[in-house]
Structures are given as structure tokens and as C-alpha cells.
Amino acid sequence: MAQQDFRFFHQLRVRWAEVDMQGIVFNGNYLNYFDVAFTEYWRKTGLPDVMAQAEAGLEMFARKATIEYHAPARFDDVLDIGVRCAELGRSSMRFTLDIYLGDQLLASGEMMYVYADSRIRKSTPVPDQWRERLSAMENSLEDGA
């Protein structure tokens, strides 16, 4: 996905605790970066947060996460992490995420979630209100709102 295709970005500075002996970000931390950016994206949608979802007994469960590394991030780099809702299935949601340092793509990935009844751990359809809100989020961001 091209950088200009993302309408939502979260900025994050690499901390010392996140780098390895070579002074580059340890590979596992990129999933943390994805998660932080996704949380901020979700917050912007105004949809129920994880606590409200748990209370309702209907939650999003992580089903799949992938990362492709292109170039390393280093201590004190200021990263821009793009998040986009790429697909809404019956009960699943797929998000694409890219991490940039300026115009340079450092890492790309996907996170897939399944919406489910947490009591019986069985998938359930993504609510229409959520679909509308995610669509509005992507569309409003495209309009520059």
C-alpha cells in the first residue's frame, strides 16, 4: 500500500528500551507499534473500547498478525504508522499497517480480528453500526476531516 493511501497516521518515537544490541528496533516491537497505532485508530472511530466490549461480552479477538521488514528503525527515530481498515467480512476485520520514517517504508503488515461472543468464543456478525462507523471513518479521512 502506498503511503498516500493511508488516511490515518499515529506518530511514535523509538525508545531506548525497544532497541537491541545493534541499536535497531528489536523485531517483536513492531507488533507493539502496530497495536499502539491500531488503538489510536480505534479510539478515533468512537466505537466501544476493549473494556466496553468485554463488559458487553462481545469482543474482537486477534486472529492473525503479519509483519514484513523492509528497513530498520533506530533509537530516537520518529515513526509514522499508517492504519487502514482494508476489509470487513461477516465477522472479521482486516487492517493494513505500514511504518514509515519520513518517506521510507520500514515495515508493513496486517492485523486480522474476529468479532465474537466472548462467553462461548464463537464468531458473530460485525454490527451494522460498526460497519457504518468504520466506513465513515475511512471516508471522512479521505475528505480530509
Secondary structure, 3 states (H helix, E strand, C coil): CCHHHCCEEEEEECCHHHECCCCEECCCHHHHHHHHHHHHHHHHHCCCCHHHHHHHCEEEEEEEEEEEECCCCECCCEEEEEEEEEEECCCEEEEEEEEEECCEEEEEEEEEEEEEECCCCEECCCCHHHHHHHHHHHHHHHCCC
